[in-house]
Amino acid sequence: MIVRSLLQDGRLRMEVHPPLLPALARWIPQIPDDTPADPAGSVIRIRPSDGTPPPARPAEERTLELGSMEGWVDGDRALMTGTAGVYGLLDLRAGEADIRAPESDDGNAVAWALFSAATLACALLLGRLGRALVHAAAVVPPGGGAWLLVGDTHVGKTTTTANLLRAGWNYLSDDHVVLRRDGEGQVMVEGLPRPFHLDEGYEQGVVQRVRGATDARERFPGQWRRTAPLAGLLFPAIQADEPTALGDSAGAGHALAALLRQSPWLLADRGCAPRVLTLLRETALFPAHTLRLGLDTYADPDLLAERLSGLRNSGVASSTSATV
């Protein structure tokens, strides 16, 4: 088994059977493999199917769904089943996820099912560690803390991240981040970076509506950071015919609603939901702004950075934010 630590402190690791690495390549974060994994920490094991059929679907209504995977959480136990023969069994109290998949992958069906299964397993195990997995990007301006770009797929998170990197910012991830508190109670952001999927016309400033993979480590060497204190939240929305503009304060209620939408696994596990919800409520109290993205800043990093020059770089929650 190939062992990779997913977190800076080694508290969550992956153990992958080598033949399944190609199918899992899209999910595995591009982080250094020099962080020792805590042997007492949580683990996601991904192994070949052993020939036995997947467990029967429970009669109860599913607890959650992501892509082709459906999940049922019952106390400290969870079951995931999906397409292409991929399934998973989780012992949440022990911090263990056992995901099984066929070694053959006709048409990438196994790869997509594994992506969803690994994401759900990661989210549920992180919850038991008091951390929150959020579908968001995270960028860091020079001398500042991490600003989350929170929103659905295709709202401009990756393109905005790439533009800001070209303008000299750093990044943690363009797709998934982990929120946690440090020993002093500060909300910290840790990235799970993967290849960027940018419009193939991005470098030329032309929208082609076809995406291709870009290795951000090679395209933007030295600009990845593993973790940073939270500074605030941005909620991007594409309005192509309008000029890019940073909006006024989005408000703590709007921020919490957006965070919950991008953490759909939050309430699946009652054993940790209250603690993780508290973390998201505290995150929602940080400065938050809407970000209208127009074509004027598409592939124009300097203009985008200028439009974001008013962001506060403080990592301290706003004292004027409403209580959530």
N, C-alpha and C positions, 0 to 999 in steps of 0.2 A: 504494500500500500504506500502511496505517495502522501506524505503528511505536510500540510500547509497551515500555518497560523493565519487566521483571518483578522485578528485584532492585535493592536500594539502590545497589549498586556498578556497575550497568549491565552485568554480565557475561552476562546472559541476557535476550533481547528477543523480542518477537513481531512479526511482520509479517503483517498480515491484509488480504486483499482486501475492500474495503468491503461488497460484497453479502453476504459470509458473516458479517458482524458479528452480525446477529440470531440466527443459529444458534449462534454462539459466546458469546452474552451470558451464559449461565449459568456459563461457565468463566472468562472473563476476570476477573482479580482487580480489585477496586475500590481501586486505589492511585493516587496522584497521577501525572499524566503529565508532571511537570516534571523527572524524573530522566533525564539524557541517557543514551542507550544506547551502550555501548562498541562501536564498529564492528568491533573485533577479537574481540568476545565471541561466545558461542554464540547461535543464532537458531532459532526455530520459525516457519517460513513456512506460512501456510494460504492456499491458492489454489484457484480453481475447477478442477474436472476439465477436462482438455483434450480429452476425447473418446476418449482411448485407454483400453482396458480396464485394470482394476487388475492388478498383477503376479500371476502364478500362485502359489497356495499352495505352499510348499516341501513336499517329500515327508517331511522330517524332522518329528519331534514338535515342537509349538510350545514356545517358551521361556517364555512368560508369556501371561496373559489378563486382561483387565479389561473388564467389561461385555460389549459385543458385539465388542470388538477382540481379535484374537489377534496375537501378536508372535513373531518369530524373530530372534534375535541371533546373528550369526556374526562373531566378531572385532570389527572396527571398523564393521561394517555391520549394519543392522537393517531389517526389513520389518514393517509392520503392515497387516493387512487386517480389514475388518469389514463390518457391514451398511450398507445405504443407499448403497453405492458409495464409502465413505470409506476411504482407505488412506494410508499414509505410508512414506517412505524416509528412513533416517537414516544420515548419515556421522558416526560418533561421534568419530573422530579430528579431523575438521574442525569438529565442534560444530555440525552443521547438520541440521535436520529439515524435510523437505518433505512437508506433509500436503495431500492433494487431497480435495475434497468437491463434490458437486453444489450448485448455487445454489438449487434448489428443495428444500423440506423438507416433505413431506407427512406429517403426523402426528408431527412432531418427531423422526423417526428419525435424520435427519442431525445434529440438535443433540446427541442422546445419544451417537451414535457419535463426534462431534467431541470431546465432553467426555472420553471415554475415551482417544481418540487423543492429545489435547493433554496429558492427565495422564501418559500413558506417555512421550511425547516429553520432557516437562519432567523427569520422574524420571530418565530415562537421560542427558540432557544435564547435569543437575545432578550426577549421579554422576561424570561425567568432570571436573567442576569441584571434586571432593572434598567435595560437599555431599550431604545426604540429604533427600529429600522424604518426609514422614511424614503419614499420615492422622491428624490430631490437631488439637485446638483449643489455644489458648494464651491464658491470662489473666494479668494482672499486678496484684497487690495494691498499695495505696499504699506507695511507698517500697521495693518489692521487685523481684525478678526474675520471669521468666516461668515459670509452672507449666503444663506440658503436660497436657491431658486426652486420654488415649490410649484408643482403643477402637473397636469396630465401629460401624457406622451404627445409630442408634436406642438408644444406651446413655445418652443424656442430655447429650452434649457441648454442643449448641447451647443447650438450655434452661438448663444450668448457666452457660454463658457469659453469656447474657442476664440471668439473675438477678444474677450478680456485677457486671455493668455497672450494674444498677440500684442496687447497694449501693456504688457508687463506685469499682469496680476499672476497669482498662483492659483492652484485648484486642489481640491481633495477628491472630487468625483463629479461626473456629469449625470449620474443616474440614481445611485443609492448612497445614503449616508447613515451613520449610526450616531444617535444622540445619547449622551450619558452625563452624569455629574462627576466632577473630579473630587478629590479629598477635601477641597474647600467649598464645595457646593456650586462651583461654576459649571454652567452647561458647556460641554465640549462637543465638537463635531469630529467624527472620524470618517474618512472616505473609503468606499469600496470601488476603486477605479477600474474601469474596463475600457476597451477600445471605443473611441468616439464613432458614432454613425452620423456623418454629415452629408448634406446634399452634395452630390457629385459636382455641382457647379459652384460650390462655395468659394473656392480659391479664386475663381474668375468673377465672382460677384453676380453670378447668374443662377436663378432658381430653376433647377431641372426636375425637382420632385422625385429624384431617385437617390437613395442613400448608399454610401459606401463606407467601409470601415477604415478608420485612421488610427494608427498607434500613437496615442498622445505622448507616450514616453519618448518616442523618436521625434515627433513633430515639435514638441515643446520640452526639450531636455532641461532638467533641473528645476522645473516649475511645479512639480507635485509635492504636496505636503501631506503627511499622514494624518495629522490632527491639528486643530486650532480652536481657540475659544469662540463661541458664538457671538456674532456682532448684531445680526438681524436677519430679516426675511424679505425676499422679493417674490412677487407673484406675477410672472411674465404672461403676456397675452399678445398674440400677433394681430396687428391691425395694419396690414401691408400699405394701405394708402394714406396712413396718418404718420406724422413725424414721431420718432421715438421720444418718449418722455417718462420721467420718473414721477409717479403720482404722489399725492399726499398720503398721510398715515392711513394704512388699511384698517387699523383697529384690531384689538386683541380678539374680538369675537370672530371676525373674518379670518384672522390668522389661525385660530384654533380649528375652525371648520375646514380650512384648506389642509392643515396638517392631518386631521382625522381622515380626510378623503384620500390622502397619500399614505396612510397607514391602515389599510383595510383589514389587516389581521389583528388590530389592537384588541378588540373586544372578544376575540375568539377564545382566549384563555383567561378564565375568571381568576386563576391563581395569581396572575400578575397584572391584570388590566388596571386596577386602581393605581398602582405605583407608576405604571407607564403613562397613564392618562395624566397624572400629576406632573410628570416630566414634560409632556406636550403642553400642558396648561402654562407651565413656567416658560417654555420656549415661546409661546404665543405672546408673552408680555414684552418681548424684545421689540425694538423698532421694526416696523413692517410697512412695506410700500408696494403698491401695484407698479408694474413696469410695462408700459405700452411699447411694443416692438414694431417699428415700421421698416420698410425696405431701405430707408435712408441710412440705417446703420448695419444693414446686411453686408458682411465682409468689410466693414469700415470700423476697425477697432478703436481708432483715435476718437471718432465721433461718439461712439458708444461710451467710452471711458469719460468723455467730457460730460455727457448727459447724466452719468452716475457720480459726478464729482461731488455732489451734495450729500452723499451717504455719510452717515455717522459711522465712525470706526470704533466706537466704544463697544465693549463686550458686556456692558452692564444694562440690565433691563431698564426700560424707560419708566421713570417714576410717575409719569402722567398717563401711562396706559391704563385702560379700564380693567377692572377685575373680571376674570373669566369664570 
